[in-house]
Amino acid sequence: MMAQIQQEDKLNLAPKKFNMWIFIFTSFMFFAALTSGFIVYAGGGKHGINFKMPQVFLYSTIIIAASSITMFMASRAAKRVQIAQQRLFLSLTIGLGVAFFAIQVYAWLILLPSMGIYFSNPNASQSFVYVFIWMHLLHILAGLLLLINTLIRSYKNVAPVKNLFNMQMSSIFWHFVDIIWIYLYVFLLLNQY
């Protein structure tokens, strides 16, 4: 009877996972379209972003890469039904995600006054950078909310299948936002002057 319930749970959860992959794909295409638009506008360097990426973006990149490792550890613990370790690594991932978010906002506070980088700048390449970063921060915020929801649900008495599903959904999304940031960071480094 219990095996049948778990099998039904897996079947009911499969469409939700498919929807997550559709969302990931559309988000990826959105960021690809933005970077393609930037390349077309920049036109071979005539309209570059004309500023050097602050060092603080490197620190945020290291933090988000570390959060990917803690997310992997949380997922592995969930697969092994080690709930206490899952919660620990999930909490660390959330902490690193919040630190990433805070550092990104701080980096923009550096860019604005010291470099004169504004969204409504006549150089639209710099406006593209705003859209890249702020849209990514919206994805990070969504990822943090998903992680917090998964952590809260881990404290409730849910079936192991549902707990693992929650971790898988969170992991898919979190690794996606990690990869997108690394892509954006490298893209911006290559186009900073």
BASE-57693 format. One record per residue: residue number from 1; residue in one letter; x, y, z of N, C-alpha, C, O in turn. Coordinates in steps of 0.1 Angstrom, whole numbers, plus 5000, padded with zeros to 4 digits. Last residue first. Example, Ala and Ser with C-alpha at 12.3 -4.5 7.8 and 13.67 -1.06 7.14 Angstrom:
ROTI     k   r   n_c1   n_c2   n_c3   ca_c1   ca_c2   ca_c3   c_c1   c_c2   c_c3   o_c1   o_c2   o_c3
ROTI     2   S   5128   4978   5071    5137    4989    5071   5129   5000   5079   5134   5011   5080
ROTI     1   A   5132   4943   5078    5123    4955    5078   5132   4967   5078   5142   4967   5085
//
This chain:
ROTI     k   r   n_c1   n_c2   n_c3   ca_c1   ca_c2   ca_c3   c_c1   c_c2   c_c3   o_c1   o_c2   o_c3
ROTI   193   Y   5356   5464   4781    5362    5476    4774   5361   5474   4760   5366   5483   4752
ROTI   192   Q   5340   5442   4789    5341    5454    4798   5347   5466   4791   5345   5477   4796
ROTI   191   N   5335   5417   4778    5330    5429    4771   5331   5442   4779   5325   5452   4776
ROTI   190   L   5344   5398   4794    5349    5398    4781   5345   5411   4773   5351   5414   4763
ROTI   189   L   5329   5403   4817    5344    5404    4817   5349   5406   4803   5358   5414   4801
ROTI   188   L   5304   5396   4808    5306    5410    4811   5322   5413   4812   5326   5423   4807
ROTI   187   F   5307   5368   4805    5303    5376    4793   5307   5391   4796   5312   5398   4787
ROTI   186   V   5313   5361   4831    5323    5359    4820   5320   5368   4808   5329   5374   4803
ROTI   185   Y   5288   5368   4842    5300    5374    4847   5311   5373   4837   5318   5382   4834
ROTI   184   L   5270   5352   4828    5269    5366    4827   5282   5373   4831   5286   5383   4825
ROTI   183   Y   5279   5326   4836    5278    5330    4822   5278   5345   4820   5286   5350   4813
ROTI   182   I   5275   5328   4863    5288    5326    4858   5289   5329   4844   5299   5336   4839
ROTI   181   W   5247   5331   4864    5255    5342    4868   5270   5340   4863   5276   5350   4859
ROTI   180   I   5238   5306   4853    5235    5319    4846   5244   5330   4850   5249   5338   4842
ROTI   179   I   5247   5289   4873    5253    5288    4859   5250   5301   4852   5259   5306   4845
ROTI   178   D   5230   5297   4894    5245    5297    4895   5251   5298   4881   5260   5306   4879
ROTI   177   V   5205   5292   4884    5209    5306    4886   5224   5307   4888   5230   5318   4885
ROTI   176   F   5208   5264   4882    5205    5272    4870   5209   5286   4872   5216   5292   4864
ROTI   175   H   5210   5256   4908    5221    5254    4899   5220   5262   4886   5230   5267   4881
ROTI   174   W   5183   5263   4916    5195    5270    4922   5208   5268   4913   5215   5277   4911
ROTI   173   F   5167   5246   4901    5166    5260    4899   5178   5267   4904   5183   5276   4898
ROTI   172   I   5176   5220   4910    5175    5224    4895   5176   5239   4894   5183   5244   4886
ROTI   171   S   5171   5223   4937    5184    5221    4932   5185   5225   4917   5195   5231   4913
ROTI   170   S   5143   5225   4939    5152    5236    4944   5166   5235   4938   5172   5245   4934
ROTI   169   M   5136   5200   4929    5132    5212    4923   5140   5224   4927   5144   5232   4918
ROTI   168   Q   5149   5183   4947    5153    5183    4933   5149   5195   4926   5156   5201   4918
ROTI   167   M   5136   5189   4971    5150    5192    4970   5155   5192   4955   5163   5200   4951
ROTI   166   N   5110   5181   4965    5113    5195    4968   5127   5199   4967   5131   5209   4962
ROTI   165   F   5116   5153   4962    5111    5161    4950   5113   5176   4953   5118   5183   4944
ROTI   164   L   5123   5146   4988    5133    5145    4977   5129   5153   4965   5137   5160   4959
ROTI   163   N   5098   5151   5000    5110    5158    5004   5120   5158   4993   5127   5168   4991
ROTI   162   K   5082   5132   4986    5079    5146    4984   5091   5155   4989   5094   5165   4983
ROTI   161   V   5094   5108   4995    5093    5111    4980   5091   5126   4978   5097   5132   4969
ROTI   160   P   5091   5109   5023    5104    5110    5017   5104   5114   5002   5113   5121   4997
ROTI   159   A   5063   5129   5033    5068    5117    5027   5082   5119   5021   5085   5129   5016
ROTI   158   V   5066   5152   5060    5063    5149    5046   5069   5136   5042   5079   5131   5048
ROTI   157   N   5063   5169   5086    5063    5154    5084   5058   5151   5070   5046   5147   5068
ROTI   156   K   5085   5197   5083    5072    5191    5084   5073   5176   5081   5082   5171   5075
ROTI   155   Y   5110   5204   5077    5106    5203    5092   5093   5198   5094   5089   5194   5105
ROTI   154   S   5110   5207   5050    5118    5196    5056   5115   5194   5071   5118   5183   5076
ROTI   153   R   5096   5230   5046    5089    5217    5044   5097   5206   5049   5091   5195   5053
ROTI   152   I   5116   5248   5051    5104    5248    5060   5097   5235   5058   5093   5229   5068
ROTI   151   L   5133   5243   5029    5138    5241    5043   5126   5240   5052   5126   5231   5061
ROTI   150   T   5116   5250   5008    5121    5236    5009   5126   5233   5023   5123   5222   5028
ROTI   149   N   5113   5277   5013    5102    5269    5013   5105   5254   5015   5099   5247   5022
ROTI   148   I   5140   5285   5009    5134    5286    5022   5121   5278   5023   5119   5272   5034
ROTI   147   L   5142   5279   4981    5151    5272    4991   5145   5273   5005   5145   5263   5013
ROTI   146   L   5123   5297   4971    5122    5283    4968   5130   5275   4979   5125   5265   4984
ROTI   145   L   5135   5321   4978    5122    5318    4983   5119   5303   4982   5113   5297   4990
ROTI   144   L   5159   5319   4963    5160    5319    4978   5146   5316   4984   5146   5308   4994
ROTI   143   G   5148   5320   4937    5156    5308    4942   5156   5307   4957   5155   5297   4963
ROTI   142   A   5138   5346   4937    5129    5334    4935   5136   5321   4940   5129   5313   4946
ROTI   141   L   5163   5359   4939    5153    5361    4949   5143   5349   4949   5139   5344   4959
ROTI   140   I   5175   5351   4915    5181    5347    4928   5171   5348   4939   5170   5339   4948
ROTI   139   H   5158   5363   4897    5159    5349    4897   5165   5344   4910   5161   5334   4916
ROTI   138   L   5164   5390   4903    5150    5385    4905   5150   5370   4905   5143   5364   4913
ROTI   137   L   5191   5390   4896    5188    5391    4910   5173   5387   4913   5170   5382   4923
ROTI   136   H   5188   5389   4868    5194    5377    4875   5191   5378   4890   5188   5368   4896
ROTI   135   M   5177   5413   4864    5169    5401    4861   5175   5389   4868   5167   5380   4872
ROTI   134   W   5199   5429   4872    5186    5429    4879   5177   5418   4876   5170   5413   4885
ROTI   133   I   5219   5421   4853    5221    5419    4867   5208   5419   4875   5205   5411   4883
ROTI   132   F   5207   5427   4827    5213    5414    4830   5213   5412   4845   5208   5402   4850
ROTI   131   V   5200   5454   4831    5189    5444    4828   5195   5430   4832   5188   5422   4838
ROTI   130   Y   5225   5466   4834    5215    5467    4844   5205   5456   4843   5201   5450   4852
ROTI   129   V   5236   5460   4809    5242    5454    4821   5232   5455   4832   5231   5445   4840
ROTI   128   F   5220   5476   4792    5219    5461    4791   5225   5455   4804   5219   5445   4809
ROTI   127   S   5229   5501   4799    5216    5497    4803   5214   5482   4802   5207   5476   4810
ROTI   126   Q   5254   5499   4787    5254    5500    4801   5240   5497   4806   5238   5491   4817
ROTI   125   S   5246   5500   4760    5253    5489    4765   5253   5488   4780   5251   5477   4786
ROTI   124   A   5236   5526   4756    5226    5515    4759   5233   5502   4764   5226   5494   4770
ROTI   123   N   5247   5555   4765    5253    5542    4760   5244   5531   4765   5244   5527   4776
ROTI   122   P   5232   5574   4779    5231    5573    4764   5237   5561   4758   5234   5557   4747
ROTI   121   N   5216   5559   4807    5228    5564    4801   5226   5564   4786   5220   5555   4780
ROTI   120   S   5197   5550   4824    5193    5558    4813   5204   5565   4806   5203   5576   4800
ROTI   119   F   5211   5536   4844    5203    5528    4835   5199   5537   4823   5198   5532   4811
ROTI   118   Y   5246   5545   4848    5231    5547    4851   5223   5540   4840   5228   5538   4829
ROTI   117   I   5276   5550   4861    5269    5541    4853   5254   5542   4857   5251   5539   4868
ROTI   116   G   5297   5565   4873    5287    5572    4865   5279   5562   4856   5275   5566   4845
ROTI   115   M   5315   5554   4890    5317    5552    4876   5307   5559   4867   5308   5559   4855
ROTI   114   S   5306   5560   4916    5320    5561    4912   5323   5561   4897   5333   5566   4893
ROTI   113   P   5278   5557   4917    5284    5570    4919   5298   5571   4914   5302   5581   4909
ROTI   112   L   5274   5529   4905    5266    5541    4903   5273   5554   4905   5276   5561   4895
ROTI   111   L   5292   5509   4915    5291    5513    4901   5284   5527   4899   5289   5535   4891
ROTI   110   I   5285   5506   4942    5299    5510    4938   5298   5516   4924   5304   5527   4921
ROTI   109   L   5260   5497   4940    5262    5509    4947   5276   5515   4945   5278   5527   4945
ROTI   108   W   5265   5473   4928    5258    5483    4920   5259   5497   4927   5259   5507   4921
ROTI   107   A   5277   5459   4949    5285    5462    4937   5278   5473   4928   5285   5481   4923
ROTI   106   Y   5256   5457   4966    5267    5465    4970   5275   5469   4958   5280   5480   4956
ROTI   105   V   5241   5438   4952    5235    5451    4954   5246   5461   4958   5247   5472   4953
ROTI   104   Q   5259   5416   4954    5256    5422    4941   5250   5436   4942   5253   5445   4934
ROTI   103   I   5260   5412   4981    5272    5417    4975   5269   5423   4961   5275   5432   4957
ROTI   102   A   5234   5403   4986    5238    5415    4992   5251   5421   4985   5252   5433   4983
ROTI   101   F   5234   5379   4971    5225    5390    4967   5229   5403   4973   5229   5413   4966
ROTI   100   F   5254   5365   4984    5255    5368    4970   5247   5380   4967   5251   5389   4960
ROTI    99   A   5241   5362   5010    5254    5369    5008   5257   5373   4994   5261   5385   4991
ROTI    98   V   5220   5346   5002    5217    5360    5007   5230   5368   5006   5229   5380   5003
ROTI    97   G   5234   5323   4995    5226    5330    4985   5222   5345   4989   5223   5354   4981
ROTI    96   L   5246   5316   5019    5254    5320    5008   5246   5328   4997   5252   5337   4991
ROTI    95   G   5222   5309   5032    5231    5320    5037   5240   5325   5027   5242   5337   5025
ROTI    94   I   5212   5288   5016    5204    5300    5018   5213   5312   5023   5212   5323   5017
ROTI    93   T   5233   5270   5021    5230    5275    5007   5222   5288   5008   5225   5297   5000
ROTI    92   L   5230   5265   5048    5242    5271    5043   5240   5277   5029   5246   5288   5026
ROTI    91   S   5205   5253   5047    5206    5265    5054   5219   5273   5050   5219   5285   5048
ROTI    90   L   5212   5230   5034    5203    5239    5028   5203   5252   5034   5202   5263   5027
ROTI    89   F   5230   5218   5052    5235    5223    5039   5225   5232   5032   5230   5241   5025
ROTI    88   L   5210   5213   5073    5223    5221    5075   5228   5227   5062   5231   5239   5061
ROTI    87   R   5191   5197   5061    5187    5210    5066   5200   5219   5068   5199   5231   5065
ROTI    86   Q   5207   5175   5055    5200    5182    5044   5196   5196   5049   5199   5206   5042
ROTI    85   Q   5213   5166   5080    5224    5171    5071   5218   5179   5060   5223   5190   5055
ROTI    84   A   5188   5158   5089    5195    5168    5096   5206   5175   5087   5208   5187   5088
ROTI    83   I   5181   5138   5070    5173    5151    5070   5181   5162   5078   5181   5173   5073
ROTI    82   Q   5190   5117   5050    5198    5123    5062   5192   5137   5064   5199   5147   5059
ROTI    81   V   5183   5102   5028    5173    5105    5039   5181   5109   5052   5177   5104   5063
ROTI    80   R   5199   5104   5006    5203    5094    5016   5193   5094   5029   5195   5087   5038
ROTI    79   K   5188   5125   4993    5187    5112    4987   5190   5101   4997   5184   5090   4996
ROTI    78   A   5195   5145   5011    5181    5142    5009   5179   5128   5003   5170   5121   5007
ROTI    77   A   5223   5146   5007    5218    5142    5020   5203   5138   5019   5198   5129   5026
ROTI    76   R   5223   5155   4981    5229    5142    4984   5223   5137   4997   5220   5125   4999
ROTI    75   S   5213   5181   4985    5206    5171    4977   5210   5157   4979   5202   5148   4980
ROTI    74   A   5233   5192   5001    5220    5191    5006   5211   5181   4998   5204   5173   5004
ROTI    73   M   5255   5191   4983    5255    5183    4995   5242   5181   5002   5238   5171   5007
ROTI    72   F   5245   5209   4964    5248    5195    4960   5248   5186   4972   5242   5175   4972
ROTI    71   M   5245   5232   4979    5232    5227    4974   5234   5212   4970   5225   5204   4972
ROTI    70   T   5272   5235   4983    5264    5232    4995   5250   5227   4991   5244   5219   4997
ROTI    69   I   5279   5241   4957    5285    5229    4964   5276   5225   4976   5273   5214   4977
ROTI    68   S   5266   5264   4952    5263    5253    4944   5268   5240   4950   5262   5229   4949
ROTI    67   S   5279   5281   4970    5265    5277    4972   5260   5266   4964   5251   5258   4968
ROTI    66   A   5303   5285   4957    5303    5277    4969   5288   5273   4973   5286   5262   4978
ROTI    65   A   5294   5301   4936    5299    5287    4933   5299   5279   4945   5296   5267   4944
ROTI    64   I   5287   5323   4950    5276    5316    4943   5281   5302   4939   5273   5292   4939
ROTI    63   I   5312   5331   4959    5302    5328    4969   5291   5319   4962   5286   5310   4968
ROTI    62   I   5325   5337   4935    5330    5326    4944   5320   5322   4954   5318   5310   4956
ROTI    61   T   5309   5358   4927    5310    5346    4919   5315   5335   4927   5310   5323   4926
ROTI    60   S   5315   5377   4947    5301    5372    4946   5301   5359   4938   5293   5350   4940
ROTI    59   Y   5342   5382   4940    5338    5376    4953   5324   5370   4953   5322   5359   4958
ROTI    58   L   5338   5394   4915    5346    5381    4916   5342   5374   4929   5340   5362   4930
ROTI    57   F   5325   5417   4922    5318    5407    4914   5325   5394   4914   5318   5383   4914
ROTI    56   V   5345   5432   4934    5335    5426    4943   5327   5416   4935   5321   5407   4941
ROTI    55   Q   5360   5445   4914    5365    5432    4920   5355   5425   4928   5355   5412   4930
ROTI    54   P   5339   5458   4888    5345    5459    4901   5349   5445   4906   5343   5435   4903
ROTI    53   M   5348   5459   4854    5340    5452    4864   5347   5453   4878   5358   5450   4879
ROTI    52   K   5353   5490   4839    5359    5478    4844   5350   5472   4855   5346   5479   4864
ROTI    51   F   5334   5503   4811    5339    5503    4825   5345   5490   4829   5342   5480   4823
ROTI    50   N   5322   5501   4786    5331    5512    4789   5334   5514   4804   5335   5525   4809
ROTI    49   I   5306   5485   4771    5301    5490    4784   5310   5500   4790   5306   5508   4799
ROTI    48   G   5307   5496   4736    5310    5487    4747   5305   5493   4761   5300   5504   4761
ROTI    47   H   5302   5503   4709    5293    5507    4720   5295   5498   4732   5285   5492   4736
ROTI    46   K   5321   5492   4692    5318    5506    4691   5310   5511   4703   5312   5523   4707
ROTI    45   G   5324   5464   4693    5332    5472    4702   5329   5487   4701   5335   5495   4709
ROTI    44   G   5306   5452   4675    5321    5450    4674   5329   5460   4682   5340   5463   4678
ROTI    43   G   5280   5461   4684    5285    5462    4671   5301   5462   4669   5307   5470   4663
ROTI    42   A   5263   5464   4705    5277    5468    4707   5285   5469   4694   5294   5477   4692
ROTI    41   Y   5240   5453   4695    5241    5467    4698   5255   5472   4698   5259   5482   4693
ROTI    40   V   5247   5426   4693    5243    5433    4681   5244   5448   4683   5249   5455   4675
ROTI    39   I   5253   5421   4720    5264    5419    4710   5260   5427   4697   5269   5433   4691
ROTI    38   F   5228   5426   4732    5240    5434    4736   5250   5433   4725   5256   5443   4721
ROTI    37   G   5213   5405   4721    5210    5419    4718   5221   5429   4721   5224   5438   4714
ROTI    36   S   5226   5384   4733    5226    5385    4718   5223   5400   4714   5230   5406   4706
ROTI    35   T   5219   5388   4759    5233    5389    4755   5235   5390   4740   5244   5397   4736
ROTI    34   L   5191   5385   4756    5197    5397    4761   5211   5399   4757   5215   5409   4752
ROTI    33   A   5189   5359   4747    5184    5370    4739   5190   5383   4743   5194   5391   4735
ROTI    32   A   5199   5345   4769    5206    5344    4756   5202   5355   4747   5210   5361   4740
ROTI    31   F   5179   5351   4788    5193    5356    4790   5201   5355   4777   5209   5364   4774
ROTI    30   F   5158   5337   4775    5157    5352    4778   5171   5358   4780   5174   5368   4774
ROTI    29   M   5167   5311   4775    5165    5318    4762   5164   5333   4764   5168   5341   4756
ROTI    28   F   5166   5307   4803    5179    5306    4795   5178   5313   4782   5187   5321   4779
ROTI    27   S   5139   5308   4807    5148    5318    4813   5161   5318   4806   5167   5329   4804
ROTI    26   T   5130   5286   4792    5126    5300    4788   5135   5311   4794   5138   5321   4788
ROTI    25   F   5143   5266   4807    5146    5268    4793   5142   5282   4788   5150   5288   4781
ROTI    24   I   5131   5269   4832    5145    5270    4831   5149   5273   4816   5157   5282   4813
ROTI    23   F   5104   5263   4825    5107    5276    4830   5122   5279   4829   5127   5290   4825
ROTI    22   I   5107   5236   4817    5102    5246    4807   5106   5260   4812   5110   5268   4804
ROTI    21   W   5115   5226   4842    5124    5225    4831   5120   5235   4820   5129   5241   4813
ROTI    20   M   5091   5230   4856    5103    5236    4861   5113   5236   4849   5120   5247   4847
ROTI    19   N   5074   5212   4842    5071    5227    4842   5084   5235   4846   5087   5245   4841
ROTI    18   F   5085   5188   4850    5086    5192    4836   5083   5207   4834   5090   5214   4827
ROTI    17   K   5078   5188   4877    5092    5189    4873   5094   5193   4858   5103   5201   4855
ROTI    16   K   5051   5186   4874    5056    5198    4880   5071   5200   4877   5076   5211   4875
ROTI    15   P   5047   5161   4863    5044    5173    4855   5050   5186   4861   5053   5195   4853
ROTI    14   A   5057   5144   4886    5064    5145    4873   5060   5157   4864   5069   5164   4859
ROTI    13   L   5039   5142   4907    5050    5153    4907   5057   5154   4894   5063   5165   4892
ROTI    12   N   5023   5121   4902    5017    5134    4903   5027   5145   4903   5024   5157   4899
ROTI    11   L   5042   5100   4902    5034    5103    4889   5028   5117   4890   5028   5124   4880
ROTI    10   K   5050   5101   4929    5060    5103    4918   5053   5107   4905   5057   5116   4898
ROTI     9   D   5025   5094   4941    5032    5107    4944   5042   5110   4933   5042   5122   4928
ROTI     8   E   5022   5068   4932    5012    5078    4928   5018   5092   4930   5016   5101   4922
ROTI     7   Q   5044   5056   4945    5044    5056    4931   5034   5067   4925   5037   5073   4916
ROTI     6   Q   5035   5060   4972    5048    5066    4967   5048   5067   4952   5052   5077   4946
ROTI     5   I   5013   5043   4971    5011    5058    4974   5023   5065   4969   5022   5076   4963
ROTI     4   Q   5025   5018   4967    5016    5024    4957   5014   5039   4959   5013   5046   4949
ROTI     3   A   5040   5016   4990    5047    5017    4978   5038   5022   4967   5042   5030   4958
ROTI     2   M   5019   5013   5009    5028    5025    5009   5035   5027   4996   5037   5038   4992
ROTI     1   M   5008   4988   5000    5000    5000    5000   5009   5013   5000   5006   5022   4992
//
